Amino acid sequence: MPSRGVVTGTGAVCPLGRSSEEFYRRLLAGETAIRPMTAEERAGLQATHVARCDGFCPQPEISPMKARRFDRGSQYAIIACAQAIAEAGYDVAKDPGSIGIAIGTGSAGAGALTEFLRVLLSESPEAAPPFHFPNTVANAPASQVSIELNLHGPNVTVTQKDPSALNALLFASLALGSRKARAMIVGGVDEWNAVYALGFDRVSALRGEKRASGIVQGEGAFALLLEEDAAALARRARPLARLAGIAVAGVPTEPYRFAPDASAMARAVQGALEDAGCLPSQVGLWFPSRDGVQEMDAAELAAMRRLFRTLPPEILVKSAVGEMAAAGGGQLVAACRALADPAGPFGQSAGPRRALVNSFGAGGNFLCAILEAIPEETS
Amino acid sequence: MQRERGVAVTGLGAVTAIGRSAPEFWRALTAGACGIRPLSLFDASGYRTQTAAEVSEIPDGFLTAAERRRMSRADRMGVAAAAEAIAASGLDLSREDPTRVGVILGGGTSGLLDSEAFYELHLRGRKGRPSRVLNHLPDAITDRVAQRWGLQGIKSTITTACSSSANAMGYAFDAIVSGLADVVLTGGSDVLARLTYGGFNSLRSVDPEPCRPFDRERRGLSIGEAAGFLVFEEIEHARRRGAPVDARFLGYGVTSDAFHMTAPDPSGAAGGRAIRAALASARINAEDVDYVNAHGTATLQNDSAETAALKDGLGARAREIPVSSIKSMIGHCLCASGAIEAVATVQTLREQAVPPTIHYEHPDPACDLDYVPNEARDAAVRIALSNSFAFGGNSTVVVFARP
């Protein structure tokens, strides 16, 4: 079976912590960063809750001078990606062309976009601040990361609803397979934005006072360093996990509708299992997509019950950091840390050290990935 | 040993300011038609410039009134171009395994025109209709196309600004070669919006007159809108059904300039890296390249940096081959530019003629290649590159070959 890559480092700047270790520890402890919205955040919305990177400060990693040039999403991403490279011990300067980046996002650029448009629409086109325009593009965070960390390899941003980060993982894995890079930073980034929240609220996507079904929005950045097996082995890196399988399933539907199609979800899970060459019984941990959209959550459960006699133990990431296009990145980071943690959910048991990550979004976009621990003797 | 999978282009679709179908587009390109005219889609009087390459009428007569209401302008243009590409390919999608057919597009402004109107009302303390923001996200068209043709395979939207649809084609190629899909509808649709029009104007990068790529007197870009679609199909799959093959997609290079958020590397080294990566991916040499469809935005910085990049990436070959920018005719179609320029590149291979760079009058010592000034010409083209360079230093070069 062709190699899909090993994960040698992780990073996180999210509502539940400013490093992947802190995020993982607090997630395992059952903490959640979801909190009631402030009056200013709520401003007439039905939504009541949110998870944000409260008190985030870009220092010490990014100097105050530099920080002013970056939108918030870029700040999150630069720090999370630098953490992943540092943990992996990857020497970028040795060969900048060997490493690239693939990031999933649903909202990157929102801050700059809404500010630029606010002035353009309420004052005049001539008054619109040129400074903000370059940061209105969704690829601003990934590109700022590539400039800051001097990555010369592939540089791609993917937007495909909730599973955007897993879509980025798929792209990155293919990029390693076609020798476009030896290492790819993979992850997701999103920034909470009041105007975007208003839009989501108006189309009834957010859980709120009179709305039991819906998401709670999150924000932050998550990063993994996905590296070619041979390249990681050659530099004696210690991988946290291996990407064993990944699969995608689509449902034809309106872009903004939910498609609670358990068969298509099961097809995505089954596809990932087959790609990983393992049976349901060989999965020891499950990161559900579950995010509070009731019909989708029910369909996911139905899909899992079709394939699994006993459901594996689960860890709910979106209940801790909220839902966003980047959330899959959080599930992947948590899965990698759990697989490498001798005291973690797998414990000392001889059970299968494999984790399933589900990421099911609106518009009928479903992706699943399976990560597995690397046996001692080869790591 | 397992047969290596490859990608054939079996269908093209185009909606542009100079042609509402791929054949019409090609005729206009070779006639040197200019689609850059006074902008009418929204009131342009408050902007520094008032011209754009706008699509006057979208060929979407096959949509019902209800469908048209639900769709954004970009959706309608995209669906029209997709319908043309599918019809041209002769694919009967009802007979394909729907899980093996995907959609991978470059994402652009999508429903932004509508969400701008919603936001404008909000800023005035009024409530817009929620339906106006439903199509806001750039991935809407991808889902829309999959919905219309009942596709259940991979769906993805690349959002790397002006290289979006070039990267989408690369991802589509990877998906097919790796065995994830047999057919992928790829390309992109991007329409004019106040954000992008105001944005490039605020950066003082728009020429008030139709743009003049590679000309010494060039003063910036012209913004355009377009939809370009290509049917990518696994070669054996296409051969089995006796499909018309327009071209093969040989590979692509995608690199990061790691230089500056908006400025290209003037030395050409960064762009040259992308070109070399494309050659390596396609397993060809610089000498094999017969034509380059340039990014050629007509900004002062891009055109000289791209010229340097072509010399860096192709060496002496850069001076021997035609290089042209069709942005002189259809403007910079931003996130759809890679797709629509790929359509033109495939047509170049098929028709053995290169489209011109129009409005070219004054040679620039910093741009000293053969830009095919003002008139199309016949040429033997076996392999062609198409360049896309974006904000953020996202550089992508795609490689097509005659079947």
Interface residues (C-beta under 8 A of the other chain):
Chain A: P96 G97 G100 I101 T105 G106 L113 T114 F116 L117 R118 L120 L121 S122 S124 P125 E126 A128 P129 P130 F133 P134 N135 T136 V137 A138 N139 A140 A142 S143 Q144 S146 I147 L149 N150 L151 H152 G153 P154 N155 V156 T157 V158 T159 Q160 K161 N167 L170 F171 L174 A175 G177 S178 K180 V195 L198 G199 R202 V203 S204 V248 A249 G250 V251 P252 T253 E254 P255 Y256 A264 R267 G363 G364 N365
Chain B: G46 Y47 R48 R70 P98 T99 G102 G107 S115 E116 F118 Y119 E120 H122 L123 R124 G128 P130 V133 L134 N135 H136 L137 P138 D139 A140 I141 T142 D143 R144 A146 Q147 R148 W149 G150 L151 Q152 G153 I154 K155 S156 T157 I158 T159 T160 A161 N167 Y171 D174 A175 V177 S178 L180 R194 L195 Y197 G198 G199 F200 N201 S202 L203 R204 G253 V254 T255 S256 D257 A258 F259 H260 M261 T262 R273 A277 S281 A390 F391 G392 G393 N394
